[in-house]
Amino acid sequence: MTTYEMETLLGHLSVEHRELHARLQHLRQIIAACGGSPTLPPPERLAEFVRELELLEEELRGHFAREEAGGYLEEAVTRRPVLNQESERLIHEHQALLAEMVALRKTVGSAMLNATIWPEAWARFHTLCRNLCEHESNENKLIQRGYNVDFNGLLE
């Protein structure tokens, strides 16, 4: 892989991670605008939250599919085979994160019908945010080790 190809690949990864984080931040802002507590948001904000969740799920599915089809992680492992086990663990996490996403979406849907369920949805959302950010951070670290370069915050 040439330096240009590597920079292009890592640039794409950086953009994807920033878009995912921007989507999460927008979801956090929706909740914060409603007081930031586990109190059911007004219907219009809840509908916006649901739309953003659907977009996040779509982006996650595409992002994970690209990684699993051979890309950033595969190239890092090719360069440093010792990273294979960690790469496989990260790829395995994709299904768990998507399952969390689906469970969150279903819980939010139930909360639209029963406000007493919203605290569970609120907690699931914060858990998903934490798990997704940790996952992306671990991917970034693996890629940095695989490419043996310091990206000066490019992937953060």
N, C-alpha and C positions, 0 to 999 in steps of 0.2 A: 504494500500500500504506500503510495506516495504521500509526502507531507501535505500536499493539497487535498488529496482524498481523505486523509485523516482529519484535517481541519474542517472539511465539508461535513464529514460524518459527525464529528463532535459538535459542530455548529447546529446541525439538525437536532441532535439530542438536547442541546442546551435550549433551543427554541421550544421543543416539546415539553421539557420539564418546566420551563417558565410559563407556558400556556396552562399546564395542569395546575401549577401553583396559583396562577391568576384566577382560574376557575374556583379553586378552593377559597381564595381570598374573597371573591365575590359572594360566595355562599356564606362565609363568615360575616360579611358586611350586611347581608340580608338579615341574619339573625341579630346582629348588633343593633340594627335599626329598629328592631322590635324590643329592645331593652336588654338583649344579650342573656336573657334568662330562659329557663326551660318552660316558659309560658307560651302557649300556642299563638303564633303570629296571626295577624288579621288575614282574612281569606286571600286578598290580592297579593300579599307578601308570601303567603304559603304557596300560592300558585306559581309565583316567580321562583321560589325555592325549588319546587318540583321540576320546573323547566330546566333550571340550572343543574339539578342532579342528573336529569336525563342526558344533558349535554356532557357532563363530566363522565358519566358511564360510557357514552359513545366514544369520547376521547380516550378513556382508559383502555377500552377494548381495542381500538386501533393502535394505540401506543404499545400495548403488550403484544399484540399480534406481530407488529414490526420487529420487536425485540426477539420474539420466539422464532420468527422466520429466518433468522440469521442476520445479525447486524452488530450493534455495539458490543453486546456481551460475547457473541461468538468470536468477534475479532480480538477482543481482549484475551479470551481463552486461547486462541490460536497463537498469540504472541507469548502468553505465559500460561502453559497448560496447568500449572499448579492451582490456578484459579477456577478450574472446572467444577469442583464440588460446590464452591460458593456461588458460581453462576447458576448451577442447577437448582440450588436452594432458592435463589432469587426468582428464577423462572417459575418454580413451584408456588411461590408466594402470589403470583399473578392470579391464580384461581381463587385463593383465599381472599385476596383483596376484592376481586369481582363478586365473590359471594357476600362479602360485607356490604358492598355497594347495593346489591340486589336486596339484601335484608333491610338496609336503610330505606331504600325506595319503598318497599312494602310497608315498613313501619310508618313512614311519613304518610303513605296512602291511607293507612288505618287511622292515623291521627286526624286526618281530614274529616273522618266520620265520627271520631271519638276523641275529644280533646284531652282526655286523661292519659292517652297513649303518647302525647307529644314529648314528655320528659324522657321517655325511652328513645324516641327518635333523635332528640337533642343529644343524648349521651352517645348513641351510635354514630352520629355525625362527627362528634369530637374524637371518638375512637378511630374512625376511618381516617380523619385528617392526620392524626398522629401516626397511624400505621403506614399510610401512604407516603408521608414525608420521610419517615424512617427508611422505608423501602427505597425511595428515590435517592436518598443520601447514601445508602449502602451500594446502590448501583453506581453512583458517581465515584465512590471510593474504589470499587472494583475496576472500573474503567480507567481511573487514574493509575492504578497499579499495573493494569494490563498494558496500557500504552506507555507507562513509565515516563510520564510527563506531568508537570504542574500546570494546571489550566488557569491559574491565577483567578479563581472564582468563576470561570466560564460556566461550569456545571452546577454552581450553587444556586 
